[in-house]
Amino acid sequence: MMVTTSIVLSVSARRTSNSELPRRFAGLEGQVVLTKAREDRERELLATVAAKYPYLSREAYDALARVVFKNRMSADDAKQLGLELGARADSHLPAQEARESAGILSQALLTLPENDLRTLAGTWRSTERERG
Amino acid sequence: MEKYRTGKGLTAAEIEKADGLILAALQNLPSHLRERHKYLFSKGFILGLADQ
């Protein structure tokens, strides 16, 4: 819960129509039942987060969507986000602390400008290629 | 290009650049969150060493 709250508080919501949602999120919004007001708010937040992280994998976007829509972060979500957000030591932490660490790092990365996020994403993708 | 010996396949310059950006991002957080992350990262690193 704390992890999600930190992400939600750190993004600046803006009005976004349904048609502006990134194509990669098509269908995700149908996975949970939300009130109209909450759905609108969470669509805005999800679109904002997606705009901040344009280069993460589909799996990481799915994890972000679950965080935003369901107000929780599972251990698997934390692992995926932690891996892609560069929390390399997190894999050795107990699940609760790994989630907390990934949440803090997520909040920090949301403050970076676009060019810096692009640089980081390129580094992570290089890492993934080398891992095969 | 010489590869940094971390098993991650990155050069030392790439790792330094990425780490610098992450540290810069953490500097934008309130100090209590920054210190908490520092503690957790250090703990994870030490636990990782213990696994080897």
N, CA and C atoms of all chains as a GROMACS GRO file, in nm:
protein
  552
    1MET      N    1   0.083  -0.120   0.000
    1MET     CA    2   0.000   0.000   0.000
    1MET      C    3   0.086   0.125   0.000
    2MET      N    4   0.192   0.125   0.079
    2MET     CA    5   0.278   0.241   0.083
    2MET      C    6   0.346   0.263  -0.051
    3VAL      N    7   0.381   0.154  -0.116
    3VAL     CA    8   0.449   0.165  -0.244
    3VAL      C    9   0.359   0.236  -0.343
    4THR      N   10   0.235   0.190  -0.353
    4THR     CA   11   0.142   0.249  -0.448
    4THR      C   12   0.119   0.395  -0.416
    5THR      N   13   0.100   0.425  -0.289
    5THR     CA   14   0.075   0.562  -0.249
    5THR      C   15   0.189   0.652  -0.292
    6SER      N   16   0.311   0.604  -0.277
    6SER     CA   17   0.425   0.689  -0.311
    6SER      C   18   0.427   0.719  -0.459
    7ILE      N   19   0.390   0.621  -0.540
    7ILE     CA   20   0.389   0.644  -0.685
    7ILE      C   21   0.278   0.741  -0.721
    8VAL      N   22   0.161   0.718  -0.664
    8VAL     CA   23   0.047   0.802  -0.696
    8VAL      C   24   0.073   0.946  -0.659
    9LEU      N   25   0.134   0.968  -0.544
    9LEU     CA   26   0.158   1.104  -0.499
    9LEU      C   27   0.264   1.174  -0.582
   10SER      N   28   0.350   1.098  -0.646
   10SER     CA   29   0.462   1.161  -0.713
   10SER      C   30   0.434   1.199  -0.857
   11VAL      N   31   0.327   1.150  -0.912
   11VAL     CA   32   0.298   1.186  -1.051
   11VAL      C   33   0.200   1.302  -1.053
   12SER      N   34   0.212   1.383  -1.156
   12SER     CA   35   0.120   1.495  -1.170
   12SER      C   36   0.012   1.456  -1.269
   13ALA      N   37  -0.106   1.435  -1.219
   13ALA     CA   38  -0.216   1.389  -1.304
   13ALA      C   39  -0.257   1.498  -1.402
   14ARG      N   40  -0.293   1.454  -1.521
   14ARG     CA   41  -0.346   1.548  -1.619
   14ARG      C   42  -0.465   1.484  -1.686
   15ARG      N   43  -0.550   1.565  -1.744
   15ARG     CA   44  -0.669   1.512  -1.808
   15ARG      C   45  -0.627   1.432  -1.931
   16THR      N   46  -0.678   1.314  -1.940
   16THR     CA   47  -0.644   1.229  -2.053
   16THR      C   48  -0.770   1.154  -2.095
   17SER      N   49  -0.806   1.168  -2.218
   17SER     CA   50  -0.923   1.094  -2.265
   17SER      C   51  -0.885   0.949  -2.289
   18ASN      N   52  -0.987   0.863  -2.297
   18ASN     CA   53  -0.959   0.722  -2.319
   18ASN      C   54  -0.880   0.698  -2.446
   19SER      N   55  -0.907   0.779  -2.548
   19SER     CA   56  -0.840   0.759  -2.676
   19SER      C   57  -0.691   0.791  -2.668
   20GLU      N   58  -0.650   0.863  -2.562
   20GLU     CA   59  -0.510   0.900  -2.548
   20GLU      C   60  -0.429   0.795  -2.474
   21LEU      N   61  -0.497   0.694  -2.420
   21LEU     CA   62  -0.423   0.590  -2.350
   21LEU      C   63  -0.330   0.518  -2.448
   22PRO      N   64  -0.208   0.489  -2.405
   22PRO     CA   65  -0.117   0.419  -2.495
   22PRO      C   66  -0.176   0.287  -2.542
   23ARG      N   67  -0.144   0.251  -2.665
   23ARG     CA   68  -0.199   0.128  -2.722
   23ARG      C   69  -0.160   0.006  -2.640
   24ARG      N   70  -0.044   0.009  -2.577
   24ARG     CA   71   0.002  -0.108  -2.503
   24ARG      C   72  -0.086  -0.140  -2.384
   25PHE      N   73  -0.172  -0.046  -2.342
   25PHE     CA   74  -0.260  -0.071  -2.230
   25PHE      C   75  -0.399  -0.117  -2.273
   26ALA      N   76  -0.419  -0.133  -2.402
   26ALA     CA   77  -0.550  -0.174  -2.452
   26ALA      C   78  -0.593  -0.303  -2.384
   27GLY      N   79  -0.712  -0.301  -2.324
   27GLY     CA   80  -0.764  -0.420  -2.260
   27GLY      C   81  -0.734  -0.431  -2.113
   28LEU      N   82  -0.628  -0.367  -2.068
   28LEU     CA   83  -0.592  -0.379  -1.928
   28LEU      C   84  -0.698  -0.318  -1.837
   29GLU      N   85  -0.758  -0.208  -1.884
   29GLU     CA   86  -0.854  -0.140  -1.798
   29GLU      C   87  -0.978  -0.224  -1.771
   30GLY      N   88  -1.001  -0.325  -1.856
   30GLY     CA   89  -1.118  -0.409  -1.836
   30GLY      C   90  -1.098  -0.517  -1.732
   31GLN      N   91  -0.980  -0.525  -1.674
   31GLN     CA   92  -0.951  -0.635  -1.582
   31GLN      C   93  -1.007  -0.612  -1.442
   32VAL      N   94  -1.043  -0.490  -1.411
   32VAL     CA   95  -1.098  -0.462  -1.280
   32VAL      C   96  -1.222  -0.377  -1.296
   33VAL      N   97  -1.312  -0.387  -1.200
   33VAL     CA   98  -1.434  -0.307  -1.203
   33VAL      C   99  -1.414  -0.187  -1.111
   34LEU      N  100  -1.430  -0.068  -1.166
   34LEU     CA  101  -1.406   0.053  -1.090
   34LEU      C  102  -1.526   0.145  -1.101
   35THR      N  103  -1.544   0.230  -1.003
   35THR     CA  104  -1.644   0.335  -1.017
   35THR      C  105  -1.599   0.430  -1.126
   36LYS      N  106  -1.694   0.505  -1.184
   36LYS     CA  107  -1.658   0.593  -1.297
   36LYS      C  108  -1.554   0.698  -1.254
   37ALA      N  109  -1.575   0.759  -1.139
   37ALA     CA  110  -1.482   0.864  -1.097
   37ALA      C  111  -1.343   0.807  -1.073
   38ARG      N  112  -1.339   0.694  -1.006
   38ARG     CA  113  -1.209   0.635  -0.977
   38ARG      C  114  -1.143   0.586  -1.106
   39GLU      N  115  -1.226   0.533  -1.196
   39GLU     CA  116  -1.171   0.486  -1.322
   39GLU      C  117  -1.106   0.601  -1.398
   40ASP      N  118  -1.174   0.714  -1.403
   40ASP     CA  119  -1.118   0.830  -1.473
   40ASP      C  120  -0.987   0.872  -1.410
   41ARG      N  121  -0.984   0.878  -1.276
   41ARG     CA  122  -0.863   0.922  -1.207
   41ARG      C  123  -0.748   0.824  -1.233
   42GLU      N  124  -0.778   0.696  -1.229
   42GLU     CA  125  -0.671   0.599  -1.246
   42GLU      C  126  -0.626   0.588  -1.390
   43ARG      N  127  -0.716   0.616  -1.485
   43ARG     CA  128  -0.672   0.622  -1.624
   43ARG      C  129  -0.571   0.736  -1.642
   44GLU      N  130  -0.600   0.847  -1.579
   44GLU     CA  131  -0.508   0.961  -1.587
   44GLU      C  132  -0.371   0.923  -1.530
   45LEU      N  133  -0.373   0.860  -1.413
   45LEU     CA  134  -0.248   0.825  -1.348
   45LEU      C  135  -0.169   0.724  -1.431
   46LEU      N  136  -0.240   0.625  -1.483
   46LEU     CA  137  -0.173   0.523  -1.562
   46LEU      C  138  -0.112   0.584  -1.688
   47ALA      N  139  -0.185   0.673  -1.753
   47ALA     CA  140  -0.132   0.738  -1.873
   47ALA      C  141  -0.010   0.822  -1.840
   48THR      N  142  -0.014   0.886  -1.723
   48THR     CA  143   0.100   0.968  -1.682
   48THR      C  144   0.222   0.883  -1.655
   49VAL      N  145   0.201   0.772  -1.584
   49VAL     CA  146   0.313   0.682  -1.557
   49VAL      C  147   0.368   0.624  -1.687
   50ALA      N  148   0.278   0.586  -1.777
   50ALA     CA  149   0.323   0.529  -1.904
   50ALA      C  150   0.406   0.631  -1.983
   51ALA      N  151   0.367   0.757  -1.975
   51ALA     CA  152   0.442   0.860  -2.046
   51ALA      C  153   0.580   0.879  -1.985
   52LYS      N  154   0.592   0.853  -1.856
   52LYS     CA  155   0.720   0.867  -1.789
   52LYS      C  156   0.814   0.750  -1.818
   53TYR      N  157   0.757   0.634  -1.848
   53TYR     CA  158   0.839   0.514  -1.871
   53TYR      C  159   0.809   0.455  -2.008
   54PRO      N  160   0.848   0.524  -2.115
   54PRO     CA  161   0.808   0.477  -2.248
   54PRO      C  162   0.888   0.356  -2.297
   55TYR      N  163   0.991   0.313  -2.224
   55TYR     CA  164   1.079   0.210  -2.279
   55TYR      C  165   1.083   0.082  -2.196
   56LEU      N  166   0.996   0.071  -2.095
   56LEU     CA  167   0.994  -0.053  -2.017
   56LEU      C  168   0.928  -0.164  -2.098
   57SER      N  169   0.950  -0.286  -2.054
   57SER     CA  170   0.890  -0.400  -2.123
   57SER      C  171   0.741  -0.406  -2.096
   58ARG      N  172   0.670  -0.488  -2.175
   58ARG     CA  173   0.526  -0.507  -2.154
   58ARG      C  174   0.501  -0.564  -2.013
   59GLU      N  175   0.589  -0.651  -1.969
   59GLU     CA  176   0.571  -0.710  -1.836
   59GLU      C  177   0.578  -0.602  -1.728
   60ALA      N  178   0.670  -0.508  -1.745
   60ALA     CA  179   0.681  -0.402  -1.645
   60ALA      C  180   0.560  -0.309  -1.650
   61TYR      N  181   0.510  -0.282  -1.770
   61TYR     CA  182   0.390  -0.199  -1.781
   61TYR      C  183   0.271  -0.270  -1.716
   62ASP      N  184   0.262  -0.401  -1.735
   62ASP     CA  185   0.155  -0.476  -1.671
   62ASP      C  186   0.165  -0.464  -1.519
   63ALA      N  187   0.288  -0.471  -1.468
   63ALA     CA  188   0.309  -0.459  -1.324
   63ALA      C  189   0.267  -0.320  -1.277
   64LEU      N  190   0.303  -0.217  -1.354
   64LEU     CA  191   0.262  -0.081  -1.317
   64LEU      C  192   0.110  -0.069  -1.318
   65ALA      N  193   0.047  -0.130  -1.418
   65ALA     CA  194  -0.098  -0.124  -1.426
   65ALA      C  195  -0.163  -0.187  -1.304
   66ARG      N  196  -0.108  -0.299  -1.261
   66ARG     CA  197  -0.164  -0.365  -1.142
   66ARG      C  198  -0.146  -0.277  -1.019
   67VAL      N  199  -0.033  -0.209  -1.011
   67VAL     CA  200  -0.009  -0.120  -0.897
   67VAL      C  201  -0.112  -0.008  -0.897
   68VAL      N  202  -0.132   0.053  -1.014
   68VAL     CA  203  -0.224   0.167  -1.021
   68VAL      C  204  -0.368   0.123  -1.002
   69PHE      N  205  -0.407   0.013  -1.067
   69PHE     CA  206  -0.547  -0.026  -1.064
   69PHE      C  207  -0.586  -0.093  -0.933
   70LYS      N  208  -0.497  -0.171  -0.877
   70LYS     CA  209  -0.535  -0.254  -0.763
   70LYS      C  210  -0.479  -0.204  -0.631
   71ASN      N  211  -0.403  -0.095  -0.635
   71ASN     CA  212  -0.348  -0.038  -0.512
   71ASN      C  213  -0.264  -0.137  -0.434
   72ARG      N  214  -0.194  -0.220  -0.501
   72ARG     CA  215  -0.102  -0.310  -0.431
   72ARG      C  216   0.008  -0.352  -0.527
   73MET      N  217   0.116  -0.399  -0.472
   73MET     CA  218   0.226  -0.447  -0.554
   73MET      C  219   0.262  -0.587  -0.505
   74SER      N  220   0.248  -0.685  -0.593
   74SER     CA  221   0.282  -0.822  -0.556
   74SER      C  222   0.434  -0.839  -0.557
   75ALA      N  223   0.478  -0.950  -0.502
   75ALA     CA  224   0.622  -0.977  -0.502
   75ALA      C  225   0.674  -0.990  -0.644
   76ASP      N  226   0.596  -1.052  -0.732
   76ASP     CA  227   0.638  -1.067  -0.871
   76ASP      C  228   0.646  -0.932  -0.940
   77ASP      N  229   0.547  -0.845  -0.912
   77ASP     CA  230   0.551  -0.711  -0.970
   77ASP      C  231   0.675  -0.636  -0.923
   78ALA      N  232   0.702  -0.647  -0.796
   78ALA     CA  233   0.818  -0.577  -0.740
   78ALA      C  234   0.947  -0.629  -0.802
   79LYS      N  235   0.952  -0.759  -0.823
   79LYS     CA  236   1.071  -0.818  -0.884
   79LYS      C  237   1.091  -0.764  -1.026
   80GLN      N  238   0.981  -0.761  -1.103
   80GLN     CA  239   0.990  -0.713  -1.241
   80GLN      C  240   1.030  -0.566  -1.245
   81LEU      N  241   0.963  -0.486  -1.164
   81LEU     CA  242   0.994  -0.343  -1.164
   81LEU      C  243   1.133  -0.318  -1.106
   82GLY      N  244   1.165  -0.391  -1.002
   82GLY     CA  245   1.297  -0.373  -0.941
   82GLY      C  246   1.407  -0.404  -1.039
   83LEU      N  247   1.388  -0.511  -1.116
   83LEU     CA  248   1.486  -0.548  -1.217
   83LEU      C  249   1.502  -0.438  -1.320
   84GLU      N  250   1.390  -0.389  -1.371
   84GLU     CA  251   1.396  -0.294  -1.481
   84GLU      C  252   1.425  -0.152  -1.434
   85LEU      N  253   1.397  -0.125  -1.310
   85LEU     CA  254   1.426   0.009  -1.260
   85LEU      C  255   1.564   0.016  -1.198
   86GLY      N  256   1.639  -0.091  -1.206
   86GLY     CA  257   1.778  -0.085  -1.166
   86GLY      C  258   1.805  -0.117  -1.020
   87ALA      N  259   1.707  -0.172  -0.950
   87ALA     CA  260   1.728  -0.206  -0.809
   87ALA      C  261   1.796  -0.342  -0.801
   88ARG      N  262   1.922  -0.344  -0.834
   88ARG     CA  263   1.990  -0.472  -0.854
   88ARG      C  264   2.007  -0.551  -0.726
   89ALA      N  265   2.020  -0.484  -0.616
   89ALA     CA  266   2.042  -0.556  -0.489
   89ALA      C  267   1.911  -0.607  -0.430
   90ASP      N  268   1.798  -0.560  -0.484
   90ASP     CA  269   1.670  -0.594  -0.424
   90ASP      C  270   1.641  -0.743  -0.426
   91SER      N  271   1.699  -0.812  -0.523
   91SER     CA  272   1.666  -0.954  -0.535
   91SER      C  273   1.708  -1.033  -0.413
   92HIS      N  274   1.794  -0.975  -0.332
   92HIS     CA  275   1.842  -1.046  -0.214
   92HIS      C  276   1.762  -1.009  -0.089
   93LEU      N  277   1.674  -0.913  -0.100
   93LEU     CA  278   1.598  -0.868   0.016
   93LEU      C  279   1.474  -0.954   0.037
   94PRO      N  280   1.424  -0.961   0.162
   94PRO     CA  281   1.293  -1.021   0.184
   94PRO      C  282   1.188  -0.947   0.100
   95ALA      N  283   1.080  -1.015   0.065
   95ALA     CA  284   0.983  -0.960  -0.030
   95ALA      C  285   0.931  -0.822   0.011
   96GLN      N  286   0.898  -0.807   0.138
   96GLN     CA  287   0.840  -0.680   0.183
   96GLN      C  288   0.941  -0.566   0.165
   97GLU      N  289   1.064  -0.591   0.198
   97GLU     CA  290   1.166  -0.486   0.184
   97GLU      C  291   1.200  -0.461   0.038
   98ALA      N  292   1.194  -0.567  -0.044
   98ALA     CA  293   1.218  -0.548  -0.187
   98ALA      C  294   1.108  -0.460  -0.247
   99ARG      N  295   0.984  -0.483  -0.205
   99ARG     CA  296   0.874  -0.400  -0.254
   99ARG      C  297   0.894  -0.255  -0.211
  100GLU      N  298   0.934  -0.237  -0.086
  100GLU     CA  299   0.954  -0.102  -0.036
  100GLU      C  300   1.066  -0.031  -0.112
  101SER      N  301   1.175  -0.103  -0.135
  101SER     CA  302   1.288  -0.044  -0.205
  101SER      C  303   1.250  -0.008  -0.349
  102ALA      N  304   1.181  -0.100  -0.416
  102ALA     CA  305   1.139  -0.072  -0.554
  102ALA      C  306   1.044   0.047  -0.559
  103GLY      N  307   0.959   0.058  -0.459
  103GLY     CA  308   0.865   0.171  -0.456
  103GLY      C  309   0.937   0.305  -0.439
  104ILE      N  310   1.035   0.306  -0.350
  104ILE     CA  311   1.112   0.430  -0.330
  104ILE      C  312   1.186   0.466  -0.458
  105LEU      N  313   1.246   0.366  -0.522
  105LEU     CA  314   1.320   0.392  -0.645
  105LEU      C  315   1.227   0.438  -0.756
  106SER      N  316   1.109   0.378  -0.763
  106SER     CA  317   1.011   0.420  -0.863
  106SER      C  318   0.976   0.567  -0.844
  107GLN      N  319   0.953   0.604  -0.720
  107GLN     CA  320   0.919   0.743  -0.691
  107GLN      C  321   1.032   0.836  -0.732
  108ALA      N  322   1.156   0.794  -0.706
  108ALA     CA  323   1.270   0.877  -0.742
  108ALA      C  324   1.282   0.893  -0.894
  109LEU      N  325   1.267   0.781  -0.965
  109LEU     CA  326   1.285   0.786  -1.110
  109LEU      C  327   1.179   0.871  -1.178
  110LEU      N  328   1.063   0.880  -1.116
  110LEU     CA  329   0.958   0.965  -1.174
  110LEU      C  330   0.997   1.112  -1.174
  111THR      N  331   1.100   1.147  -1.100
  111THR     CA  332   1.143   1.287  -1.096
  111THR      C  333   1.245   1.318  -1.206
  112LEU      N  334   1.295   1.216  -1.273
  112LEU     CA  335   1.399   1.239  -1.373
  112LEU      C  336   1.340   1.293  -1.503
  113PRO      N  337   1.417   1.374  -1.575
  113PRO     CA  338   1.371   1.418  -1.707
  113PRO      C  339   1.373   1.304  -1.808
  114GLU      N  340   1.302   1.323  -1.915
  114GLU     CA  341   1.284   1.221  -2.017
  114GLU      C  342   1.418   1.168  -2.072
  115ASN      N  343   1.510   1.256  -2.098
  115ASN     CA  344   1.637   1.212  -2.157
  115ASN      C  345   1.712   1.118  -2.064
  116ASP      N  346   1.707   1.145  -1.934
  116ASP     CA  347   1.775   1.058  -1.839
  116ASP      C  348   1.708   0.921  -1.833
  117LEU      N  349   1.576   0.920  -1.836
  117LEU     CA  350   1.506   0.792  -1.837
  117LEU      C  351   1.542   0.712  -1.963
  118ARG      N  352   1.557   0.783  -2.074
  118ARG     CA  353   1.593   0.715  -2.199
  118ARG      C  354   1.732   0.651  -2.186
  119THR      N  355   1.824   0.723  -2.123
  119THR     CA  356   1.959   0.670  -2.104
  119THR      C  357   1.956   0.545  -2.016
  120LEU      N  358   1.881   0.552  -1.907
  120LEU     CA  359   1.870   0.437  -1.818
  120LEU      C  360   1.807   0.318  -1.889
  121ALA      N  361   1.702   0.346  -1.964
  121ALA     CA  362   1.635   0.237  -2.035
  121ALA      C  363   1.730   0.169  -2.133
  122GLY      N  364   1.813   0.249  -2.200
  122GLY     CA  365   1.910   0.191  -2.292
  122GLY      C  366   2.009   0.102  -2.220
  123THR      N  367   2.050   0.144  -2.101
  123THR     CA  368   2.143   0.063  -2.022
  123THR      C  369   2.079  -0.069  -1.981
  124TRP      N  370   1.954  -0.062  -1.936
  124TRP     CA  371   1.888  -0.184  -1.892
  124TRP      C  372   1.867  -0.280  -2.008
  125ARG      N  373   1.834  -0.224  -2.125
  125ARG     CA  374   1.813  -0.311  -2.241
  125ARG      C  375   1.943  -0.378  -2.282
  126SER      N  376   2.055  -0.306  -2.269
  126SER     CA  377   2.184  -0.367  -2.297
  126SER      C  378   2.208  -0.483  -2.202
  127THR      N  379   2.172  -0.462  -2.075
  127THR     CA  380   2.189  -0.568  -1.976
  127THR      C  381   2.108  -0.690  -2.013
  128GLU      N  382   1.983  -0.667  -2.053
  128GLU     CA  383   1.896  -0.779  -2.088
  128GLU      C  384   1.949  -0.855  -2.209
  129ARG      N  385   2.002  -0.781  -2.309
  129ARG     CA  386   2.056  -0.847  -2.427
  129ARG      C  387   2.173  -0.937  -2.390
  130GLU      N  388   2.257  -0.885  -2.300
  130GLU     CA  389   2.374  -0.963  -2.260
  130GLU      C  390   2.334  -1.087  -2.183
  131ARG      N  391   2.225  -1.077  -2.106
  131ARG     CA  392   2.178  -1.194  -2.030
  131ARG      C  393   2.119  -1.299  -2.123
  132GLY      N  394   2.076  -1.253  -2.241
  132GLY     CA  395   2.016  -1.346  -2.337
  132GLY      C  396   1.878  -1.384  -2.294
  133MET      N  397   3.504  -0.310  -2.700
  133MET     CA  398   3.494  -0.234  -2.576
  133MET      C  399   3.510  -0.328  -2.455
  134GLU      N  400   3.592  -0.286  -2.367
  134GLU     CA  401   3.616  -0.369  -2.248
  134GLU      C  402   3.490  -0.380  -2.162
  135LYS      N  403   3.458  -0.503  -2.124
  135LYS     CA  404   3.338  -0.524  -2.042
  135LYS      C  405   3.374  -0.523  -1.894
  136TYR      N  406   3.288  -0.458  -1.820
  136TYR     CA  407   3.306  -0.452  -1.676
  136TYR      C  408   3.280  -0.588  -1.615
  137ARG      N  409   3.357  -0.628  -1.517
  137ARG     CA  410   3.348  -0.763  -1.464
  137ARG      C  411   3.238  -0.775  -1.359
  138THR      N  412   3.116  -0.760  -1.402
  138THR     CA  413   3.003  -0.777  -1.310
  138THR      C  414   2.912  -0.890  -1.354
  139GLY      N  415   2.937  -0.945  -1.472
  139GLY     CA  416   2.847  -1.046  -1.524
  139GLY      C  417   2.723  -0.985  -1.588
  140LYS      N  418   2.713  -0.855  -1.590
  140LYS     CA  419   2.597  -0.789  -1.647
  140LYS      C  420   2.623  -0.745  -1.791
  141GLY      N  421   2.745  -0.759  -1.837
  141GLY     CA  422   2.774  -0.727  -1.975
  141GLY      C  423   2.780  -0.580  -2.006
  142LEU      N  424   2.792  -0.498  -1.906
  142LEU     CA  425   2.800  -0.354  -1.927
  142LEU      C  426   2.944  -0.306  -1.910
  143THR      N  427   2.976  -0.197  -1.977
  143THR     CA  428   3.107  -0.138  -1.956
  143THR      C  429   3.106  -0.059  -1.825
  144ALA      N  430   3.224  -0.032  -1.775
  144ALA     CA  431   3.234   0.047  -1.652
  144ALA      C  432   3.171   0.185  -1.671
  145ALA      N  433   3.191   0.242  -1.790
  145ALA     CA  434   3.134   0.374  -1.816
  145ALA      C  435   2.982   0.370  -1.817
  146GLU      N  436   2.926   0.263  -1.874
  146GLU     CA  437   2.779   0.250  -1.878
  146GLU      C  438   2.723   0.237  -1.738
  147ILE      N  439   2.790   0.157  -1.656
  147ILE     CA  440   2.743   0.137  -1.519
  147ILE      C  441   2.754   0.267  -1.440
  148GLU      N  442   2.867   0.337  -1.459
  148GLU     CA  443   2.887   0.463  -1.387
  148GLU      C  444   2.780   0.565  -1.425
  149LYS      N  445   2.749   0.570  -1.555
  149LYS     CA  446   2.648   0.664  -1.602
  149LYS      C  447   2.510   0.630  -1.543
  150ALA      N  448   2.473   0.503  -1.548
  150ALA     CA  449   2.343   0.462  -1.497
  150ALA      C  450   2.333   0.484  -1.346
  151ASP      N  451   2.438   0.447  -1.275
  151ASP     CA  452   2.436   0.466  -1.131
  151ASP      C  453   2.427   0.614  -1.096
  152GLY      N  454   2.496   0.697  -1.175
  152GLY     CA  455   2.490   0.841  -1.150
  152GLY      C  456   2.350   0.896  -1.166
  153LEU      N  457   2.278   0.846  -1.266
  153LEU     CA  458   2.140   0.892  -1.289
  153LEU      C  459   2.048   0.847  -1.176
  154ILE      N  460   2.068   0.722  -1.131
  154ILE     CA  461   1.984   0.673  -1.022
  154ILE      C  462   2.011   0.751  -0.894
  155LEU      N  463   2.138   0.777  -0.867
  155LEU     CA  464   2.172   0.856  -0.748
  155LEU      C  465   2.115   0.997  -0.758
  156ALA      N  466   2.119   1.054  -0.879
  156ALA     CA  467   2.061   1.187  -0.898
  156ALA      C  468   1.912   1.185  -0.871
  157ALA      N  469   1.846   1.078  -0.916
  157ALA     CA  470   1.702   1.067  -0.892
  157ALA      C  471   1.673   1.057  -0.742
  158LEU      N  472   1.754   0.978  -0.673
  158LEU     CA  473   1.732   0.961  -0.529
  158LEU      C  474   1.753   1.093  -0.454
  159GLN      N  475   1.839   1.177  -0.508
  159GLN     CA  476   1.861   1.307  -0.443
  159GLN      C  477   1.737   1.394  -0.447
  160ASN      N  478   1.646   1.363  -0.538
  160ASN     CA  479   1.523   1.442  -0.547
  160ASN      C  480   1.420   1.402  -0.442
  161LEU      N  481   1.447   1.295  -0.369
  161LEU     CA  482   1.352   1.247  -0.267
  161LEU      C  483   1.378   1.314  -0.133
  162PRO      N  484   1.278   1.314  -0.046
  162PRO     CA  485   1.300   1.358   0.091
  162PRO      C  486   1.409   1.273   0.156
  163SER      N  487   1.482   1.331   0.249
  163SER     CA  488   1.599   1.263   0.305
  163SER      C  489   1.565   1.131   0.372
  164HIS      N  490   1.448   1.121   0.436
  164HIS     CA  491   1.417   0.996   0.507
  164HIS      C  492   1.397   0.882   0.408
  165LEU      N  493   1.339   0.911   0.291
  165LEU     CA  494   1.323   0.807   0.189
  165LEU      C  495   1.458   0.772   0.127
  166ARG      N  496   1.539   0.875   0.106
  166ARG     CA  497   1.672   0.853   0.048
  166ARG      C  498   1.755   0.763   0.140
  167GLU      N  499   1.752   0.790   0.269
  167GLU     CA  500   1.828   0.710   0.365
  167GLU      C  501   1.772   0.569   0.377
  168ARG      N  502   1.640   0.558   0.369
  168ARG     CA  503   1.578   0.425   0.377
  168ARG      C  504   1.620   0.339   0.258
  169HIS      N  505   1.619   0.400   0.138
  169HIS     CA  506   1.661   0.325   0.021
  169HIS      C  507   1.808   0.286   0.031
  170LYS      N  508   1.889   0.377   0.080
  170LYS     CA  509   2.032   0.348   0.096
  170LYS      C  510   2.052   0.229   0.189
  171TYR      N  511   1.975   0.226   0.298
  171TYR     CA  512   1.986   0.115   0.392
  171TYR      C  513   1.943  -0.017   0.327
  172LEU      N  514   1.828  -0.013   0.257
  172LEU     CA  515   1.777  -0.136   0.196
  172LEU      C  516   1.872  -0.186   0.087
  173PHE      N  517   1.924  -0.094   0.006
  173PHE     CA  518   2.016  -0.135  -0.101
  173PHE      C  519   2.140  -0.199  -0.040
  174SER      N  520   2.193  -0.137   0.066
  174SER     CA  521   2.312  -0.192   0.131
  174SER      C  522   2.284  -0.330   0.189
  175LYS      N  523   2.167  -0.344   0.250
  175LYS     CA  524   2.130  -0.472   0.310
  175LYS      C  525   2.120  -0.580   0.202
  176GLY      N  526   2.055  -0.547   0.090
  176GLY     CA  527   2.042  -0.642  -0.019
  176GLY      C  528   2.176  -0.681  -0.076
  177PHE      N  529   2.264  -0.583  -0.087
  177PHE     CA  530   2.397  -0.609  -0.139
  177PHE      C  531   2.472  -0.705  -0.048
  178ILE      N  532   2.464  -0.680   0.082
  178ILE     CA  533   2.534  -0.766   0.179
  178ILE      C  534   2.476  -0.906   0.178
  179LEU      N  535   2.343  -0.916   0.172
  179LEU     CA  536   2.280  -1.048   0.166
  179LEU      C  537   2.323  -1.122   0.039
  180GLY      N  538   2.339  -1.047  -0.070
  180GLY     CA  539   2.385  -1.107  -0.194
  180GLY      C  540   2.525  -1.163  -0.183
  181LEU      N  541   2.610  -1.089  -0.115
  181LEU     CA  542   2.746  -1.138  -0.093
  181LEU      C  543   2.746  -1.265  -0.009
  182ALA      N  544   2.654  -1.269   0.089
  182ALA     CA  545   2.647  -1.385   0.176
  182ALA      C  546   2.603  -1.509   0.100
  183ASP      N  547   2.526  -1.490  -0.009
  183ASP     CA  548   2.478  -1.603  -0.087
  183ASP      C  549   2.589  -1.667  -0.168
  184GLN      N  550   2.694  -1.593  -0.195
  184GLN     CA  551   2.798  -1.643  -0.286
  184GLN      C  552   2.896  -1.738  -0.215
   0.00000   0.00000   0.00000
